Amino acid sequence: QAAKSARTVVITGVPDGLLHDDVMTDILMIHFQMSKNNGGDVEEVLYPVMKRGVAYVTFEDQEVVESVLKKDEHRLEDKRLSRYYPLKVTRYCENVSSFIICLVVLPL
């Protein structure tokens, strides 16, 4: 079994604040399990994460990652959403660190 990072994709464009987080997690899981979306067995969906509108989807097989990345357009559609939302799917990379914002307060 490939390392977890090799079986994970980053999803951006997830509609934020429209539904409860657990409902959005379910919608994402269903989307990425569907064959019409080039999906497959999902091991885990991490949503929400530190960055708004972003989710991490880990598949059971690395081949599914390649298949999902090849799909031209991912459209998140569900009867609980008022419209479809285009998603951007990219390969997860451990070498890319998240932005860290540091606020230093100096005494006057």
C-alpha positions in Angstrom: 0.0 0.0 0.0 1.4 3.4 -1.0 2.1 6.0 1.6 -0.9 8.0 2.7 0.5 11.2 1.2 0.7 9.5 -2.2 -3.0 8.5 -1.9 -4.2 12.0 -1.0 -5.5 14.9 -3.0 -6.2 18.5 -2.0 -9.6 19.9 -2.9 -10.1 23.6 -3.1 -13.3 25.5 -3.9 -15.4 23.6 -1.3 -18.4 25.9 -0.4 -17.7 27.1 3.1 -20.4 27.7 5.7 -23.4 26.5 3.6 -23.9 23.2 5.4 -22.7 21.5 8.6 -19.2 20.2 8.3 -20.2 16.6 8.6 -22.7 16.9 5.8 -20.1 18.5 3.5 -17.7 15.7 4.4 -20.4 13.2 3.3 -21.0 15.1 0.1 -17.3 15.1 -0.7 -16.9 11.4 0.1 -19.8 10.5 -2.2 -18.5 12.7 -5.0 -15.1 11.1 -4.9 -16.4 7.6 -4.7 -18.5 7.9 -7.9 -17.2 6.3 -11.1 -18.5 9.2 -13.2 -16.0 11.4 -11.3 -13.2 8.9 -11.9 -13.4 8.1 -8.2 -12.9 5.0 -6.1 -12.8 3.8 -2.5 -12.2 6.7 -0.1 -10.3 6.0 3.0 -10.8 9.4 4.6 -12.0 12.9 4.0 -10.5 15.7 6.2 -12.9 18.7 6.3 -12.7 21.3 7.5 -9.0 22.0 7.7 -7.1 25.1 8.8 -7.7 26.8 5.4 -11.3 27.6 4.5 -12.8 25.9 1.5 -10.1 23.2 1.5 -10.5 19.4 2.1 -8.1 16.5 1.9 -9.3 13.2 0.4 -7.3 10.0 0.9 -8.1 7.0 -1.4 -7.4 3.4 -0.6 -5.5 3.0 -3.9 -3.0 5.3 -5.4 -4.3 4.5 -8.9 -7.5 6.4 -8.0 -5.5 9.6 -7.4 -4.2 9.5 -10.9 -7.7 8.9 -12.3 -9.3 11.7 -10.3 -6.5 14.1 -11.4 -7.1 13.3 -15.1 -10.8 14.4 -14.9 -11.2 17.7 -16.6 -13.7 19.2 -14.3 -15.0 18.3 -10.9 -18.4 19.7 -10.1 -19.7 19.3 -6.6 -23.4 18.6 -7.0 -25.9 17.5 -4.4 -29.6 18.2 -3.7 -28.6 19.9 -0.5 -26.6 22.5 -2.4 -28.5 25.3 -4.3 -26.1 25.0 -7.3 -23.0 23.1 -8.4 -19.6 24.2 -7.3 -16.4 23.7 -9.4 -13.7 22.1 -7.4 -9.9 22.2 -8.1 -8.2 18.9 -7.4 -4.4 18.8 -7.0 -1.8 16.3 -5.8 -1.0 16.4 -2.1 2.7 17.4 -1.5 4.3 17.0 1.9 7.1 19.4 0.9 4.8 22.4 0.6 4.2 23.9 4.0 1.1 25.9 4.9 1.4 29.6 5.2 2.1 30.7 8.7 1.1 34.1 9.8 3.0 35.4 12.8 1.9 38.6 14.6 4.4 40.2 16.9 3.1 42.7 19.4 5.8 45.1 20.7 5.2 47.2 23.8 4.9 50.9 23.1 
